[in-house]
């Protein structure tokens, strides 16, 4: 398997870290930030990072669904969890293919594999793998989980809260997922092999818009339209603002309002310009969305890592428009809009 098609597990995590730094810099104009984390050479990522593992949780007896309260740290969503012998918070980050843990708390574990991925301006840090014997959150538990390990200390320092790591859809893929960020709720339902809820008495999710899920990975892609052009978006709960790829055509770019330009400094002497502004003309299905914040940046490395063209990322501003339901087994995505989204 070509190496360029095998990097979808760790590169999104690096992009998450870069976008975290990027968003914080714009919310605090006094910051001058380092964008080196976004510049990753795909050939530097080993195959061991790319296991397409899906984990099945253990439920308490006679429980067919769980509701997981979420906390917020800014625009990040946190799940209280116990990982090994550590208790803290996991960032719910659906742009991450698997489990990524903070090296601050798991440095004493036996490590395997490892790489020092770098970009055109320098290295981004060493990443290794460990095995965790037990993870618990709410009424779910998992055993013998493989995790990547890297330094997430800057997120902790900025948010002032203990961050154990990042968790994505690989831990929930065999469940129906209902996410309501406006009420800080994440509900998980046990389903059969056809994707139907085991508890027939539970009310079904009524969506205003549905799409077929075409992805075979733990990453969810959605079709949306800007300027009459259909685009491919990654749904990313860890993304604090929406993202548009800088190589989109002029028709799409003309619909965007750019409010700020900023020079970002790489690991070496290189620099590049990034744009921050508003997305004015986004529709999904027949629904036109209100104006949403967005960042324009290069997503070509992410497209290579996912093995599919990624035109953008839908994050916090998209998710707050309604309640979403995701069922990888039946291959269905649905959203029920809240008031204020135009028909």
NUMI-212335 format. One line per 10 residues: their letters; for each residue y, z, x of N, C-alpha, C, O. Coordinates in steps of 0.001 Angstrom, whole numbers, plus 500000, padded with zeros to 6 digits. Example, Ala and Ser with C-alpha at 12.3 -4.5 7.8 and 13.67 -1.06 7.14 Angstrom:
<sites>
AS = 494310/507800/513190/495500/507800/512300/496700/507800/513200/496681/508465/514236; 497750/507080/512850/498940/507140/513670/500030/507870/512900/501138/508039/513409 $
</sites>
This chain:
<sites>
XXXXXXXXXX = 498803/500000/500865/500000/500000/500000/501233/500000/500891/501331/500841/501785; 502186/499081/500680/503382/499029/501526/504135/500342/501486/504267/500965/500433; 504626/500757/502639/505326/502037/502715/506559/502054/501840/506900/503097/501283; 507233/500934/501703/508469/500913/500912/508198/501229/499449/509118/501608/498725; 506940/501079/498991/506608/501381/497606/506073/502795/497444/505654/503185/496354; 506086/503562/498529/505449/504874/498468/506409/506030/498652/505969/507141/498948; 507699/505810/498487/508657/506871/498789/509298/507485/497557/510301/508190/497673; 508724/507225/496347/509397/507668/495130/509341/509166/494926/510005/509674/494023; 508575/509902/495728/508488/511351/495514/509612/512119/496169/510210/512989/495536; 509922/511816/497439/510878/512645/498161/512293/512077/498159/513253/512847/498204 $
XXXXXXXXXX = 512455/510743/498107/513800/510169/498158/514675/510606/496991/515857/510876/497206; 514154/510692/495749/515008/511188/494660/515533/512592/494904/516630/512928/494457; 514764/513416/495606/515216/514768/495928/516397/514704/496884/517372/515439/496729; 516304/513815/497879/517402/513643/498820/518644/513137/498101/519759/513576/498382; 518439/512199/497158/519574/511702/496393/520164/512803/495519/521382/512881/495356; 519299/513663/494949/519788/514801/494162/520702/515679/495013/521769/516088/494554; 520300/515968/496230/521109/516802/497112/522434/516118/497434/523480/516764/497490; 522378/514795/497647/523610/514070/497942/524559/514081/496755/525761/514285/496923; 524025/513860/495550/524871/513831/494367/525403/515210/494038/526503/515339/493500; 524632/516249/494355/525124/517619/494165/526359/517845/495028/527371/518359/494552 $
XXXXXXXXXX = 526272/517461/496294/527412/517598/497197/528569/516733/496712/529727/517152/496727; 528234/515510/496279/529251/514568/495808/530010/515128/494610/531241/515104/494592; 529278/515637/493596/529923/516134/492382/530764/517362/492690/531869/517500/492165; 530260/518256/493534/531018/519457/493878/532316/519087/494595/533343/519744/494425; 532252/518035/495390/533458/517634/496112/534542/517161/495165/535724/517407/495404; 534158/516489/494095/535150/515996/493145/535673/517096/492247/536799/517002/491759; 534889/518135/492014/535388/519231/491199/536220/520194/492030/536886/521067/491473; 536196/520058/493336/537015/520865/494225/537646/519928/495249/537046/519673/496293; 538833/519416/494979/539457/518413/495840/539662/518877/497274/539876/518051/498161; 539599/520175/497517/539830/520650/498875/538629/520416/499780/538733/520563/500998 $
XXXXXXXXXX = 537475/520050/499190/536263/519875/499983/536241/518493/500639/536592/517491/500015; 535836/518458/501872/535529/517201/502551/534042/517254/502842/533592/518132/503577; 533278/516344/502287/531839/516548/502247/531090/515545/503102/531633/514527/503530; 529834/515862/503334/528949/515051/504156/527958/514341/503247/527213/514982/502506; 527954/513023/503305/527133/512234/502385/525857/511729/503060/525216/510811/502547; 525487/512296/504169/524383/511745/504947/523061/511758/504182/522177/510956/504481; 522904/512655/503196/521627/512783/502517/521272/511545/501712/520097/511334/501407; 522242/510725/501360/521941/509553/500546/521469/508368/501377/520996/507371/500830; 521596/508472/502695/521321/507318/503533/519944/507475/504164/519808/507993/505273; 518933/507023/503446/517562/507226/503879/516893/505892/504136/516978/504972/503323 $
XXXXXXXXXX = 516236/505798/505257/515478/504596/505553/514074/504733/504994/513349/505636/505410; 513653/503865/504055/512347/504008/503434/511198/504015/504424/510177/504649/504159; 511325/503339/505552/510223/503253/506490/509961/504572/507199/508956/504700/507898; 510834/505549/507039/510639/506833/507695/509903/507840/506827/509694/508974/507257; 509495/507453/505595/508850/508382/504691/507349/508164/504735/506900/507049/504467; 506539/509191/505065/505092/509011/505152/504433/508951/503789/504988/509428/502799; 503255/508367/503742/502530/508186/502484/502177/509518/501840/502043/509588/500618; 502025/510571/502623/501609/511860/502076/502600/512388/501039/502227/513207/500199; 503850/511935/501082/504839/512396/500106/504605/511802/498722/505210/512262/497754; 503748/510797/498602/503737/509987/497405/502546/510194/496497/502215/509291/495729 $
XXXXXXXXXX = 501890/511332/496544/500777/511585/495662/501251/511570/494215/502194/512276/493859; 500594/510764/493382/500968/510681/491968/500156/511718/491193/499278/511365/490407; 500450/512983/491416/499682/514062/490817/500330/514503/489517/501551/514635/489426; 499487/514731/488506/499938/515293/487240/499167/516582/487015/497937/516588/487066; 499883/517676/486766/499249/518971/486609/499178/519359/485136/500104/519099/484367; 498061/519987/484754/497886/520475/483401/498022/521992/483400/497267/522677/484089; 498971/522528/482638/499162/523989/482636/498105/524704/481813/497463/524109/480947; 497935/525983/482093/497085/526836/481283/497963/527555/480265/498925/528232/480626; 497619/527398/478988/498339/528071/477908/497665/529400/477591/496472/529578/477837; 498446/530332/477041/497833/531523/476466/496943/531110/475308/497197/530092/474666 $
XXXXXXXXXX = 495906/531886/475033/494983/531571/473956/495724/531451/472629/496644/532215/472338; 495296/530465/471826/495825/530261/470476/497311/529883/470443/497976/530059/469422; 497815/529376/471538/499213/528923/471589/499218/527423/471818/498651/526937/472797; 499856/526689/470919/499897/525235/471029/501262/524712/471479/501422/523517/471727; 502231/525602/471580/503556/525181/472038/504259/526372/472670/503930/527526/472392; 505224/526077/473520/506031/527128/474136/507484/526698/474123/507795/525508/474174; 508361/527671/474054/509797/527417/474169/510290/528095/475436/510126/529303/475612; 510887/527317/476304/511323/527818/477608/512842/527921/477609/513526/526898/477629; 513377/529125/477586/514843/529265/477667/515344/528736/479009/514721/528955/480048; 516457/528051/478970/517049/527547/480194/518385/528222/480443/519156/528480/479519 $
XXXXXXXXXX = 518635/528498/481696/519941/528989/482118/520701/527825/482736/520117/526819/483139; 522003/527985/482801/522816/526960/483454/523504/527534/484677/523956/528679/484691; 523567/526709/485689/524402/526993/486856/525274/525763/487022/524873/524782/487649; 526488/525825/486446/527296/524616/486365/526623/523656/485405/526398/523991/484242; 526299/522460/485885/525609/521470/485059/524132/521341/485424/523468/520395/485003; 523627/522275/486195/522205/522307/486510/521477/523194/485513/522030/524187/485040; 520224/522834/485189/519421/523597/484251/518318/524320/484998/517580/523719/485779; 518214/525614/484751/517321/526467/485511/516238/527064/484631/516482/527421/483479; 515038/527167/485189/513908/527809/484538/513513/529016/485370/513236/528883/486562; 513484/530197/484755/513033/531389/485471/511530/531274/485715/510767/530970/484799 $
XXXXXXXXXX = 511117/531517/486946/509721/531300/487293/509272/532265/488382/510080/532870/489087; 507952/532386/488490/507331/533077/489619/506506/532054/490373/505587/531453/489817; 506833/531859/491632/506143/530890/492477/505512/531656/493630/506217/532196/494482; 504174/531702/493658/503516/532563/494633/503944/533994/494393/503788/534515/493289; 504484/534639/495425/504953/536024/495270/506471/536108/495131/507048/537190/495237; 507120/534960/494892/508570/534923/494756/508978/534744/493288/508368/533961/492560; 510004/535469/492866/510562/535320/491522/511991/534812/491639/512779/535336/492427; 512326/533792/490855/513666/533217/490925/513817/532090/489940/513294/532166/488828; 514525/531040/490323/514842/529934/489420/514394/528598/490001/514521/528345/491199; 513863/527744/489115/513564/526365/489449/514571/525469/488743/514807/525629/487545 $
XXXXXXXXXX = 515163/524535/489464/516043/523549/488839/515168/522524/488124/514275/521938/488736; 515420/522305/486826/514696/521288/486063/515297/519940/486418/516385/519594/485958; 514580/519180/487241/515100/517942/487816/514089/516829/487595/513146/516679/488373; 514283/516038/486524/513315/515003/486191/513413/513790/487101/512612/512864/486971; 514375/513768/488022/514426/512714/489019/513503/512989/490192/513279/512118/491032; 512962/514215/490247/512005/514578/491296/510599/514312/490780/510251/514723/489673; 509801/513631/491571/508472/513244/491121/507515/514426/491035/506603/514425/490208; 507712/515430/491879/506800/516565/491894/507537/517878/492039/508642/518037/491521; 506930/518816/492739/507519/520128/492979/508090/520169/494387/507407/519828/495352; 509345/520589/494500/510010/520725/495793/510502/522158/495913/511208/522644/495030 $
XXXXXXXXXX = 510140/522840/496991/510467/524256/497146/511454/524492/498282/511536/523721/499238; 512198/525581/498143/513231/525957/499106/512582/526635/500316/511906/527654/500177; 512792/526068/501485/512167/526595/502701/512596/528027/503009/511910/528726/503755; 513719/528476/502449/514173/529847/502681/513126/530864/502285/512987/531899/502937; 512379/530581/501214/511442/531554/500662/509979/531234/500948/509103/532055/500674; 509704/530045/501497/508305/529643/501674/508011/529185/503101/507088/528405/503338; 508807/529679/504043/508654/529236/505428/507379/529767/506079/506934/529212/507084; 506777/530835/505529/505597/531426/506152/504291/530790/505685/503221/531171/506160; 504358/529837/504770/503141/529167/504305/502640/528182/505350/503412/527674/506163; 501334/527916/505320/500749/526920/506217/501246/525545/505790/501140/525175/504621 $
XXXXXXXXXX = 501787/524793/506738/502397/523501/506432/501514/522355/506913/500839/522455/507937; 501534/521268/506153/500804/520063/506525/501750/518878/506443/502793/518945/505793; 501374/517790/507112/502209/516591/507074/503565/516856/507678/503733/517764/508492; 504505/516076/507284/505872/516284/507754/506510/515010/508244/505835/514118/508760; 507817/514930/508080/508578/513778/508541/510028/514180/508704/510483/515171/508133; 510740/513403/509483/512166/513631/509677/512912/512387/509189/513416/511616/510005; 512989/512178/507856/513596/510953/507345/515055/510835/507734/515798/511816/507711; 515455/509637/508089/516829/509432/508528/517430/508181/507935/516742/507380/507303; 518717/508024/508147/519424/506854/507632/520243/506224/508728/520066/506522/509910; 521132/505357/508330/521886/504600/509324/522851/505471/510105/523323/505071/511170 $
XXXXXXXXXX = 523157/506676/509584/524077/507540/510322/523411/508794/510852/524096/509664/511389; 522088/508918/510717/521418/510070/511303/520359/510668/510409/520097/510177/509310; 519741/511758/510905/518632/512398/510208/519130/513244/509053/520287/513662/509021; 518206/513499/508072/518568/514302/506914/517819/515621/506880/518008/516409/505953; 516972/515881/507868/516248/517137/507896/514748/516933/507788/514284/515921/507264; 513991/517907/508292/512542/517801/508332/511935/518282/507022/512329/519321/506492; 510967/517517/506498/510315/517842/505231/508821/517947/505462/508220/517055/506061; 508204/519047/504986/506773/519267/505121/506173/519594/503756/506887/519653/502755; 504836/519811/503720/504151/520152/502485/503406/521475/502628/502937/521829/503709; 503309/522200/501506/502537/523433/501451/501739/523454/500156/501977/522646/499258 $
XXXXXXXXXX = 500782/524394/500062/500026/524607/498839/500418/525964/498253/500457/526970/498962; 500707/525980/496948/501041/527199/496229/499877/527536/495300/499446/526694/494512; 499372/528759/495390/498180/529092/494603/498464/529339/493134/497574/529193/492297; 499730/529723/492802/499988/530080/491409/501477/529954/491087/502329/530399/491857; 501777/529342/489939/503144/529252/489429/503124/529658/487959/502234/529255/487211; 504113/530460/487544/504217/530882/486152/505655/530730/485665/506602/531069/486375; 505807/530219/484448/507088/530308/483753/506811/530281/482253/505967/529530/481763; 507562/531136/481538/507316/531364/480113/505843/531691/479920/505330/532581/480598; 505136/530996/479009/503729/531271/478759/502803/530272/479441/501647/530123/479044; 503304/529589/480461/502501/528600/481171/502192/529064/482580/502989/529760/483209 $
XXXXXXXXXX = 501026/528670/483066/500667/528966/484451/499961/527760/485057/499264/527020/484363; 500151/527576/486348/499554/526474/487091/498892/527043/488337/499352/528041/488892; 497817/526409/488773/497109/526855/489970/496977/525721/490970/496813/524556/490608; 497056/526105/492261/496820/525183/493377/497711/523937/493284/497240/522829/493025; 498997/524156/493501/499999/523107/493387/500480/522685/494777/500813/523526/495612; 500510/521381/495008/501064/520843/496247/502577/520703/496098/503060/520233/495068; 503317/521107/497116/504774/521061/497034/505370/520585/498349/504861/520899/499425; 506451/519826/498251/507270/519527/499424/508184/520717/499666/508514/521451/498734; 508588/520909/500900/509434/522042/501247/510612/521553/502075/510439/520833/503058; 511815/521952/501664/513021/521548/502362/514098/522603/502122/513903/523520/501324 $
XXXXXXXXXX = 515204/522478/502793/516268/523483/502697/517168/523197/501497/517807/522147/501432; 517216/524129/500553/518086/524021/499382/519162/525101/499399/519734/525433/498361; 519433/525641/500573/520354/526766/500692/521757/526472/500218/522429/527361/499696; 522224/525227/500389/523602/524921/500004/523794/524991/498491/524894/525286/498023; 522720/524718/497709/522819/524859/496252/522966/526330/495894/523794/526695/495060; 522154/527176/496533/522251/528621/496303/523638/529138/496646/524234/529904/495889; 524139/528714/497786/525441/529218/498238/526553/528827/497277/527456/529620/497009; 526488/527614/496761/527535/527148/495859/527435/527823/494496/528454/528180/493905; 526205/528001/493990/526009/528549/492654/525877/530061/492626/526032/530678/491572; 525595/530663/493769/525452/532111/493818/524240/532614/493061/524289/533685/492455 $
XXXXXXXXXX = 523139/531849/493087/521943/532213/492344/520719/531792/493152/520760/530808/493891; 519639/532539/493007/518435/532282/493791/517722/531041/493260/517305/531001/492103; 517586/530030/494119/516934/528776/493759/515623/528661/494533/515632/528512/495755; 514500/528728/493825/513203/528590/494476/512868/527132/494764/512173/526832/495735; 513363/526224/493922/513045/524823/494147/513431/523949/492972/514239/524331/492125; 512832/522756/492939/513064/521763/491897/511736/521438/491222/510704/521353/491888; 511760/521257/489903/510544/520933/489172/510804/519741/488268/511840/519677/487605; 509855/518780/488236/510031/517567/487445/508947/517373/486405/508265/518320/486014; 508796/516126/485959/507880/515816/484864/506405/515910/485254/505550/515956/484369; 506079/515942/486539/504669/516013/486927/503998/517269/486384/502782/517292/486198 $
XXXXXXXXXX = 504790/518324/486127/504249/519578/485614/504145/519579/484088/503582/520506/483506; 504691/518534/483432/504770/518527/481974/504324/517212/481358/504415/517040/480142; 503849/516293/482163/503562/514938/481703/502516/514887/480591/502562/513980/479760; 501586/515821/480551/500530/515816/479536/500924/516582/478278/500078/516879/477435; 502205/516898/478155/502730/517616/476997/503835/516780/476349/504406/515894/476984; 504129/517070/475079/505325/516487/474472/506502/517384/474817/506430/518604/474674; 507587/516769/475273/508730/517495/475803/509924/517282/474886/510299/516142/474615; 510525/518364/474405/511728/518278/473592/512819/519074/474296/512688/520282/474495; 513896/518389/474672/514963/519002/475458/516266/519000/474671/516749/517951/474246; 516822/520188/474484/518094/520376/473781/519021/521161/474700/519022/522392/474687 $
XXXXXXXXXX = 519815/520439/475504/520617/521136/476509/521793/521868/475893/522297/522827/476477; 522240/521430/474716/523371/522103/474083/523007/523513/473648/523875/524381/473559; 521730/523745/473377/521255/525081/473010/520382/525696/474100/519725/526715/473886; 520385/525051/475292/519641/525566/476449/518169/525801/476126/517609/526842/476470; 517545/524827/475464/516153/524976/475056/515296/523831/475586/515697/522668/475561; 514123/524185/476060/513104/523223/476452/511819/523612/475734/511279/524691/475979; 511321/522747/474851/510096/523029/474100/508992/522098/474560/509207/520899/474738; 507807/522661/474752/506644/521894/475189/505530/522057/474163/505219/523173/473747; 504927/520929/473753/503876/520935/472737/502589/520371/473329/502612/519341/474003; 501482/521036/473082/500187/520502/473482/499857/519301/472611/500106/519319/471405 $
XXXXXXXXXX = 499300/518262/473213/498982/517025/472496/497568/516573/472835/496990/516997/473836; 497010/515691/471971/495671/515168/472216/495753/513906/473066/496815/513567/473589; 494632/513217/473197/494583/512041/474060/495416/510887/473542/495732/509965/474294; 495782/510926/472251/496621/509882/471672/498099/510265/471653/498950/509480/471234; 498395/511491/472115/499772/511941/472154/500227/512665/470907/501419/512928/470750; 499302/512994/470012/499654/513702/468785/499587/515209/469004/498713/515700/469718; 500507/515934/468391/500532/517386/468536/499254/518013/467982/498767/517617/466923; 498722/518984/468702/497514/519674/468245/497792/520508/467005/496934/520656/466135; 498988/521045/466937/499372/521855/465780/499996/520937/464730/501168/520572/464827; 499194/520569/463721/499669/519629/462706/500757/520205/461822/501485/519464/461161 $
XXXXXXXXXX = 500874/521560/461807/501885/522181/460956/503285/522135/461577/504281/522378/460896; 503350/521820/462876/504651/521740/463543/505390/520496/463069/504824/519404/463029; 506647/520670/462713/507433/519536/462217/507604/518492/463315/507881/518830/464466; 507438/517217/462950/507559/516141/463916/509016/515896/464279/509923/516226/463515; 509227/515322/465438/510582/515026/465902/511093/513772/465208/510463/512717/465279; 512224/513886/464544/512847/512749/463868/513958/512191/464754/514995/512827/464945; 513727/511000/465287/514667/510405/466241/515564/509382/465561/515141/508698/464630; 516798/509280/466025/517703/508216/465592/517431/506923/466347/517711/505831/465852; 516883/507057/467548/516556/505887/468360/515309/506194/469169/515172/507292/469708; 514397/505232/469259/513194/505381/470078/513065/504187/471019/513528/503086/470724 $
XXXXXXXXXX = 512427/504434/472151/512109/503384/473106/510696/503596/473613/510210/504725/473684; 510047/502504/473964/508743/502606/474599/508924/502962/476066/509775/502393/476749; 508120/503906/476549/508138/504279/477964/507232/503323/478719/506044/503216/478416; 507785/502635/479694/507012/501657/480451/506591/502170/481821/505738/501561/482467; 507161/503257/482270/506882/503772/483612/505467/504324/483717/504971/504960/482787; 504820/504077/484855/503495/504639/485121/503587/505815/486085/502564/506391/486455; 504787/506173/486491/504990/507307/487392/505469/508508/486583/505492/508473/485353; 505851/509567/487289/506401/510749/486636/507906/510635/486423/508560/511614/486064; 508456/509447/486643/509885/509205/486457/510081/508394/485182/509355/507430/484938; 511059/508783/484370/511313/508117/483094/512491/507152/483222/513575/507530/483667 $
XXXXXXXXXX = 512261/505901/482824/513317/504898/482808/513656/504526/481373/512771/504405/480526; 514952/504345/481106/515443/503961/479797/516277/502695/479895/516913/502432/480917; 516268/501911/478818/517102/500713/478745/518410/501052/478038/518405/501611/476941; 519507/500717/478659/520822/500892/478066/521677/499681/478355/521344/498882/479230; 522774/499530/477636/523592/498328/477767/525039/498689/478101/525631/499593/477511; 525584/497957/479061/527002/498053/479407/527552/496641/479495/526977/495783/480165; 528672/496400/478814/529295/495079/478868/528374/493968/478405/528466/492844/478898; 527492/494262/477469/526564/493256/476954/525385/492981/477871/524580/492096/477580; 525259/493716/478975/524169/493521/479929/523168/494668/479814/523553/495837/479831; 521871/494327/479697/520834/495352/479623/520524/495864/481029/520286/495083/481950 $
XXXXXXXXXX = 520532/497198/481179/520336/497823/482486/519186/498821/482427/518795/499287/481357; 518657/499132/483601/517531/500047/483746/518036/501360/484332/518512/501396/485467; 517930/502451/483548/518450/503753/483955/517314/504749/484156/516363/504789/483377; 517426/505547/485206/516541/506688/485417/517115/507893/484681/518295/508204/484837; 516288/508583/483873/516732/509807/483205/516540/510967/484174/515420/511238/484607; 517631/511653/484515/517580/512658/485569/518333/513907/485136/519564/513930/485147; 517597/514945/484754/518218/516203/484327/518892/516931/485479/519700/517830/485246; 518580/516566/486707/519211/517191/487855/520493/516503/488280/521157/516942/489219; 520846/515420/487589/522040/514663/487936/523222/515208/487141/523224/515139/485912; 524217/515744/487824/525310/516417/487151/526336/515465/486556/527225/515893/485821 $
XXXXXXXXXX = 526223/514196/486862/527059/513178/486236/526271/511874/486233/525371/511701/487055; 526587/510964/485336/525921/509670/485313/526277/508871/486571/527302/509109/487209; 525406/507922/486906/525604/507117/488113/525411/505645/487774/524498/505287/487029; 526265/504802/488316/526145/503349/488207/525990/502777/489613/526687/503188/490542; 525082/501836/489758/524855/501219/491064/526032/500336/491457/526579/499607/490629; 526407/500406/492699/527591/499678/493171/527388/498168/493238/528357/497427/493400; 526139/497693/493114/525925/496244/493173/525832/495607/491794/525416/494454/491676; 526219/496350/490729/526241/495761/489391/527262/494618/489335/528231/494601/490094; 527032/493671/488428/527911/492500/488408/529299/492840/487869/529530/493933/487351; 530203/491894/488001/531607/492122/487699/531830/492446/486217/532718/493231/485884 $
XXXXXXXXXX = 531029/491847/485329/531178/492110/483892/530988/493595/483594/531732/494181/482808; 529999/494186/484221/529732/495615/484030/530830/496442/484675/531346/497376/484060; 531189/496113/485897/532186/496893/486622/533539/496870/485910/534296/497837/485992; 533845/495779/485217/535125/495677/484522/535226/496613/483328/536328/496858/482837; 534110/497141/482851/534148/498082/481718/534392/499512/482183/534662/500391/481364; 534303/499754/483477/534445/501103/484017/535913/501404/484330/536673/500514/484710; 536293/502663/484165/537620/503109/484578/537482/503952/485833/536867/505018/485803; 538046/503484/486930/537960/504206/488196/539164/505136/488299/540309/504691/488224; 538902/506420/488468/539986/507402/488539/540235/507918/489944/541297/508471/490231; 539258/507738/490817/539447/508226/492183/538555/507457/493139/537429/507089/492805 $
XXXXXXXXXX = 539074/507222/494324/538304/506668/495425/538279/507713/496520/539266/508417/496735; 537173/507816/497204/537087/508813/498266/536251/508284/499417/535220/507645/499210; 536700/508553/500617/535928/508203/501804/534975/509345/502106/535383/510504/502185; 533702/509010/502274/532713/510031/502590/532204/509802/504000/532049/508665/504446; 531948/510896/504689/531583/510852/506101/530082/511018/506259/529490/511931/505683; 529468/510143/507033/528036/510217/507280/527717/511129/508444/528579/511835/508966; 526422/511092/508845/525976/511981/509912/526572/511581/511264/526758/512422/512143; 526868/510283/511419/527484/509846/512657/528971/509647/512459/529640/510457/511818; 529479/508565/513015/530893/508272/512850/531160/507348/511671/532313/507045/511365; 530094/506897/511004/530252/505959/509908/530821/506609/508656/530722/507823/508475 $
XXXXXXXXXX = 531412/505801/507804/531936/506292/506540/531843/505176/505517/531675/504009/505874; 531952/505532/504252/531956/504538/503193/532799/505056/502040/533091/506249/501951; 533186/504141/501158/534016/504519/500024/533153/504631/498777/532329/503756/498510; 533334/505698/498016/532647/505868/496748/533685/506035/495657/534837/506383/495915; 533247/505777/494418/534158/505752/493281/533728/506773/492229/532536/506995/492014; 534697/507377/491590/534471/508342/490525/535317/507914/489332/536468/507510/489498; 534749/508002/488124/535522/507559/486971/534814/507750/485655/534107/508738/485455; 535008/506781/484734/534493/506914/483375/533719/505667/482963/534083/504544/483310; 532646/505893/482217/531823/504839/481647/532269/504661/480190/532075/505555/479367; 532863/503513/479876/533519/503332/478579/532696/502568/477550/532997/502634/476358 $
XXXXXXXXXX = 531679/501854/477976/531035/500894/477072/529509/500985/477167/528830/499975/477352; 528979/502201/477039/527527/502392/477127/526927/502484/475735/527406/503253/474902; 525882/501705/475477/525154/501785/474216/523668/501878/474502/523177/501363/475507; 522956/502551/473593/521506/502608/473646/521010/502349/472235/521389/503051/471297; 520159/501340/472086/519809/500900/470742/521044/500346/470058/521701/499447/470583; 521360/500881/468887/522552/500466/468149/523668/501498/468243/524669/501391/467535; 523509/502491/469104/524467/503582/469195/525412/503397/470382/524982/503227/471523; 526699/503435/470084/527695/503402/471146/528085/504829/471497/528397/505633/470618; 528063/505134/472778/528350/506482/473236/529845/506684/473462/530564/505726/473747; 530314/507918/473337/531691/508202/473744/531834/508045/475250/530845/507900/475969 $
XXXXXXXXXX = 533055/508074/475708/533323/507931/477143/532599/509032/477919/532652/510202/477541; 531921/508649/479006/531183/509605/479830/531624/509483/481282/532001/508401/481733; 531577/510590/482010/531884/510569/483436/530786/509825/484187/529635/509787/483754; 531160/509237/485316/530165/508541/486136/530655/508424/487573/531843/508553/487868; 529699/508177/488444/529932/507915/489855/529372/506534/490158/528313/506175/489643; 530056/505760/490976/529559/504468/491443/529125/504627/492892/529928/504988/493752; 527867/504359/493156/527352/504502/494517/526164/503569/494712/525703/502940/493759; 525674/503478/495926/524569/502591/496261/523237/503204/495823/522883/504292/496276; 522500/502522/494950/521192/503000/494496/520048/502117/495004/518917/502226/494530; 520346/501255/495958/519299/500369/496470/518120/501135/497075/516973/500757/496838 $
XXXXXXXXXX = 518367/502218/497863/517213/502973/498373/516358/503566/497256/515135/503636/497379; 517000/503994/496166/516252/504551/495047/515427/503471/494360/514296/503726/493949; 515978/502273/494233/515233/501162/493646/513984/500865/494465/512916/500610/493909; 514121/500897/495785/512966/500649/496640/511929/501757/496503/510728/501489/496499; 512387/502993/496393/511456/504109/496318/510681/504109/495010/509495/504439/494994; 511340/503742/493905/510684/503708/492605/509883/502429/492396/509032/502365/491509; 510152/501414/493208/509461/500150/493032/509973/499359/491849/509292/498449/491377; 511154/499683/491358/511763/498958/490248/513274/499034/490384/513808/500015/490902; 513957/498010/489923/515425/497987/490021/516013/499120/489205/515757/499232/488006; 516797/499955/489853/517442/501095/489207/518933/500825/489170/519618/500900/490190 $
XXXXXXXXXX = 519428/500509/487976/520842/500156/487827/521734/501374/487667/522944/501292/487876; 521145/502506/487297/521945/503703/487095/521078/504912/486827/519853/504818/486752; 521738/506052/486683/521068/507309/486374/521814/507971/485225/523045/508013/485209; 521056/508485/484265/521628/509179/483120/521381/510667/483282/520237/511116/483346; 522471/511432/483349/522366/512856/483597/523001/513689/482503/522795/513442/481315; 523772/514674/482917/524300/515693/482010/525093/515110/480841/524858/515490/479693; 526022/514202/481107/526868/513663/480042/526061/512897/478997/526427/512881/477821; 524972/512264/479414/524093/511580/478467/523293/512590/477648/523202/512465/476427; 522724/513572/478300/521841/514521/477629/522571/515384/476605/521969/515824/475626; 523849/515626/476819/524575/516478/475878/524917/515746/474576/525460/516349/473651 $
XXXXXXXXXX = 524600/514442/474503/524872/513686/473287/523847/513937/472181/524047/513489/471052; 522760/514640/472480/521768/514881/471442/520558/515624/471970/520597/516211/473051; 519481/515592/471196/518204/516210/471560/517243/515077/471883/517145/514114/471122; 516532/515178/473002/515612/514115/473403/514172/514597/473310/513877/515776/473510; 513290/513667/473005/511852/513941/472931/511135/512921/473795/511363/511718/473665; 510264/513402/474683/509573/512545/475643/508079/512791/475536/507619/513928/475630; 507317/511705/475337/505861/511799/475225/505251/510696/476086/505162/509544/475662; 504830/511062/477301/504275/510078/478218/502927/509560/477742/502557/508429/478059; 502180/510372/476982/500849/509958/476527/500957/508856/475474/500255/507848/475557; 501837/509044/474482/502047/508003/473474/503082/506978/473919/503346/506003/473214 $
XXXXXXXXXX = 503671/507208/475106/504649/506298/475710/505877/506104/474819/506310/504978/474574; 506429/507223/474341/507593/507162/473463/508698/508104/473941/508457/509255/474305; 509919/507565/473925/511124/508360/474134/511940/508294/472861/512071/507226/472263; 512495/509431/472433/513352/509448/471263/514560/510332/471487/514506/511291/472257; 515655/510006/470810/516852/510839/470874/517423/510993/469468/517541/510017/468727; 517771/512212/469111/518466/512499/467860/519890/512896/468216/520113/513924/468856; 520851/512082/467803/522224/512252/468233/522899/513407/467511/522606/513699/466351; 523798/514045/468216/524647/515058/467607/525885/514381/467041/526102/513191/467269; 526687/515120/466315/527889/514564/465718/528835/514054/466789/528941/514634/467870; 529518/512969/466479/530519/512470/467416/530097/511197/468112/530932/510499/468687 $
XXX = 528780/510874/468068/528330/509625/468663/528428/508532/467602/527826/508636/466533; 529174/507506/467901/529435/506470/466900/528188/505650/466592/527319/505460/467443; 528122/505160/465332/527030/504280/464946/527333/502836/465286/526513/501956/465026 $
</sites>
